[in-house]
Amino acid sequence: MEGRVEVVLPGTALEPKPFEHKGRLIVRIAETRPRGDSIWYDFRYTGLVPGNYDLRGYLQRPDGSTTNNLPPIPVRVAPLLPETHNGLLVEPRASPLGRLGGYTTLMIVTAVVWALLFIPLVWRHRKKAAPAVVAPPEPTFAQRLRPLVEQAAAGTLSGDGQAQLERMLLNYWRDRLALGTMDMAQAIGKLRDHPEAGELLRALESWLHRPAGSAAVDVAAVLKPYRNISTPPEPAAADSK
């Protein structure tokens, strides 16, 4: 808080000394008026440390003349807080949750409430039926034949691949052409001579006798008769001999 002193002092004009670091009093002049050979001053001061002070020590003359002819200007800075003050400027108000144990108890109660609200959601989620797992459709006979036919057309089909292709065709046509009692070599010969069943086998032999990659083959057209046919069961081991 700023204090005030009005006093008439002799001599030339006065001004406050520059504030020094760790100073205990700040002095300023709010107003001055001439009074004959003297000057009336309205001093304002702010104490930073409680105690008794003399404002003469905080004044100087701009013309550099002495201030020894000034009378004492005593002021007192009193503390606003008692010596036993605990340092709080605003006394805390009692919390309405004091009886419950304060902030910690509030957080515990909040966590319990959230847990109780979460249980029905978890229970409802668990009661929902698990979505049915849809198995991917089984590849058609044409889809199984396609990689072998493409390799044969490109001239890259191995001997094992050729044998696999022949077995797959034999397995499909054996019942339709009554080939169950024939060995594999006879059955393949029978298939080769059949106008419908032998089309793919005859094309296969043609591709294998051409330079690799020289055959222009429409694979989709070759496999068209087998496009909508499901994969036939694998032949028994005795039948493949």
Buried (B, 14 or more C-beta within 10 A) or exposed (E): EEBEBEBEBEBEEBEBEEEEEEEEBBBBBEEBEEEEEEBEBBBBBEBEEEEEBBBBEBBBBEEEEEBEEBEEBEBEBEEEEEEEEEEEEEEEEEEEEEEEEEEEEEEEEEEEEEEEEEEEEEEEEEEEEEEEEEEEEEEBBBBBBBEBBBBBBBBEBEEEBBEBBBBBBBBBBBEEBEBEEBEBEEBBEBBBEBEEBBBBBBBBEEBBEEEEEEBEBEBEEBBEBBEEBEBBEEBEEEBBE
